Amino acid sequence: MLDKLTAFFNLHPGAGHLAALMSGVLLPLSLAPFEWWPLGILSVLLFLTTIHDQAPGRSLIRFYLYSLGMYGLGVSWIYVSINVYGGASVFLAALLVLLSIVAWSLNGLLLGLLYTRWVRYFPQWHLLAFPAIWVLMEWFRGWFLTGFPWLYIGYGHLTSPLAGFAPVAGVLGVSFFVVASAVLLYQSLAEKKVAPILGLLVIWAAGLMLSEIGFVKEKKQITVAAIQGNIDQHTKWHRKMVTSILNQYTGLTRNAWGDDIVVWPEAAITQFRENASGFLQELDQKGKQSGTTVVLGIPDRDGKGNFLNTAVVVGNGQGSYIKRHLVPFGEYVPFENLLRGLITFFDLPMSHNKSGPMVQETPLADNLKLSLSICYEVVFPELVRSTVESPDLFVTISNDTWFGHSIGPAQHLQMAQMRALENGRYMIRATNNGITALIDHKGKIVDSLPQFEPGVLRSTAKVMTGSTPFHRFGQLPTILFCVALLGLLAIIQIRVGKSQITDNK
């Protein structure tokens, strides 16, 4: 069947281009909030039929179209940020979104160049080479131009047997085996062989066995509360709102005093830290009296007047954390002299931030070490992994109000779930209007609050001890493995080429 489909796409290039585009659209449907994980495998399987046995130029076009479909649906939420909260008109917001998607999709051409240079000439190496270049491109997207590690195919498999690879090799390792599964299915269907199915069963059985390994164990249990204020983003930074916002959070916290840890969202307090010192002292006293640690987000300034996105710990704990990986355009404006003032989106209230130092003192909740991340930071596996050595608990604070009713908040939560699974730690996630949740060390949601309404999530979290292989070694082994595979293929290609030249002589 697949060989007929490939032949059809060869005879009808337009149909092949459309199929490549639609196969890219399928990938985000495997992720939150849809979470139909088989569609991620189907996405790659269908795409392989569009590029098999095609000329290099045609394959490159289809790699680009695949990326265009993936980003077109997967990051559609940025329209809400630009139009609703950024003040851009419908036309300008749509244009900016389109330009962003067109630009981000260029990484598909890099993936296509690697494929057409090596893999297409050696179909017997598809099983290893295609997943390897896929993973390397996901990794590349995670750091190039400060990084945009969104839409990794592995995120869709938090609930599949392949999740067992996450504590060992991280989300990139999961991505490798998702794509390898699609390649095995393609080989089985295209070549009508049983052996690839046996390989597929081995991969999935290995994932199941790894998920049963206890890399970490419970040390003790604590009571936690995450506060969701649901403050309107349009009025949040108005000066007249300061008192009502403080009253909102203190009122919601009233019954949580006595819990071990209470977490408020990113920028819960809309005053600079220096102006809120009296209020922070009151919280500190209440926390010490009740034995409660309070973690909250608040804007701060350094000695030079630079804005800092900060989380502070008061009460039965101590320390602070300054956000290190800022959001381009949201927290700082690249090419500021050209863009600042062009539209409201480039002059958002907190778009003048400076990043914090990469190494910071560890915040404490009583004697528990907290690994803090603020909003966007939680999507970076290495940043979260390396923030604190052997943390007791992960805490992330966010304000996903910028995404409105789009798919963005659910995607963001799913990536936080993967960080908890990779590192084997519970995570408290407090947001302004959702999705506030407690995530366990297996990446499962223990409790959560509904979006777009104020609420208090009170639950019990487990403090885990021990380390997962990923927490110890990070992404490096996976990256080196993929590079080694492609290096081996390059050597084989060079030797085969020399052999062919000799035979011709």
C-alpha positions, 0 to 999 in steps of 0.5 A, a space after each residue: 500500500 505504501 509503495 503505491 502511495 509513494 508512487 502516487 506522490 511521485 506522479 502527482 507532486 501537488 498531492 505529495 506537497 499537500 500530504 507533507 503539509 497535513 502530516 505536519 499538522 498531525 504532530 501538534 494533535 499528538 500533544 496537549 490539549 488533544 493528546 492523541 499520541 498515536 497521531 505523532 507516529 502517524 505524522 512521521 509515517 505519512 511524511 516518510 511516504 511523501 519523501 521516499 524515492 523523491 528528488 532532493 529538491 522535491 524532498 526539501 520542499 516537503 520538509 519545509 511544508 511539514 514544518 509549516 503545518 506543524 508550526 501553523 497549528 502548534 504555535 497558533 496561540 501567539 496570535 492571542 498574545 499579539 492581538 488581544 494583549 499586545 495591542 496589534 490589529 487583527 491584520 498586523 497580528 496575523 501578519 506577524 504570526 505568519 512571518 514567525 511561522 514561515 521563519 521557524 519552519 526554515 529549520 525543516 530545510 536543515 533537517 531536509 538537507 541532512 536527509 537528502 545528503 545522507 539518509 535517502 541514499 541508504 534506506 537500510 539505515 533509515 531506522 537509525 539515521 532518520 530518528 538521529 537527524 530528527 532529534 538533532 534538529 529538535 535539540 538545535 531548535 532548543 538553543 539557536 537564537 536563544 531557543 524555542 524548544 516547542 513541539 518536540 514530538 516526545 512530549 506527546 508520549 507522557 502516557 504511552 510506554 515510551 515515557 519510560 525513556 524520559 528519566 533515562 534520556 529525557 524528552 529527546 530520547 523519547 522523540 528518538 524512539 517515537 520516530 524510530 517506531 514510525 520508521 519501523 512501521 513504515 519499513 514493515 508496511 512498505 517492504 511487507 516484512 515482520 522483522 521491523 514489527 519485532 523491533 517495534 515490540 522490543 522498543 515499546 517493551 523496553 519503555 515499559 520495563 524502564 517505567 517500572 524502575 524506581 530511580 527515586 524513592 519517597 523521603 517524606 510527605 508535605 502539604 502544599 498549596 498553589 494559589 490561582 488569583 485569576 487577575 485580569 491581564 488588561 488591568 493587572 499593572 494599573 497602579 490602582 489595582 495593587 491593593 485589590 490584588 494583594 487582598 485577592 491573594 491574601 484572602 485566597 491564602 487564608 485557609 492555607 496557613 499551616 501548610 508546609 509550602 504555599 506558592 503564588 504565581 509569577 508577578 503575583 505582586 505588582 509592585 517592585 520588591 522595594 515598594 512592597 517591603 512592608 507587605 513582604 515582612 507581614 507575610 514573612 511573620 505569618 509564615 514563621 508563626 504558622 510554619 509555612 514557606 511562601 514562594 511568590 513572584 514579584 518584580 525587582 530592580 538591580 543596582 542599575 535600575 534594570 528590571 528583574 523577574 524574581 521569585 522570593 521565599 519568605 516565612 519558614 524559608 529563605 532565598 530568592 531566584 531571578 529568572 535567567 532565560 527571558 522571553 524574547 519580545 515579552 520580557 526583552 526586545 531584540 533589536 530594541 532601537 528598531 522595534 520599541 514603540 512600533 506597536 504596543 506588543 513591543 512595549 509591554 509592561 515588563 519588557 525591559 527585564 535583564 536576566 539573572 546570573 546562571 549560578 544562584 544560591 539555592 532557595 530553601 523551604 525549611 530545610 528542603 532545597 527548591 529548584 525554581 523556574 519562572 514561566 518560559 524557563 520550564 520548557 528548557 530541559 537542561 536549564 531545569 535539570 541543572 538549576 539545583 543539584 539534587 533538589 527536593 522539590 520543583 516549583 514553577 510559577 507562571 502567568 499564562 494569561 497571555 495565551 487566553 483560551 488557546 492551546 498554549 497553556 495546555 502545551 506549557 503544562 505538558 512540558 512541565 510534566 515532562 520536566 518532573 518525569 525526567 528528574 523524578 521530582 514532584 512539581 508545584 505549578 502556580 499560575 495566574 489563571 491556569 493551569 495550576 497543578 501539582 505534578 508527581 515524579 512520574 509526570 502525572 497530574 495529582 491535582 489541578 484547578 480549572 482555568 479562568 477562575 480564582 482558586 486554591 489547590 491544596 494537596 500532599 506532595 512527596 519529597 523524593 530522594 535519589 537521581 534519575 540518569 537524566 538528572 545526572 547526565 542530561 541531554 549530552 549522551 543522547 546528542 552524542 549518540 545521534 552524532 555518532 550514528 550520523 558520523 558512522 553513516 558518513 564514513 560508510 558513505 565515503 567508503 562506498 563512494 570510493 568503492 564505486 569509483 574503483 569499480 568504475 575504473 
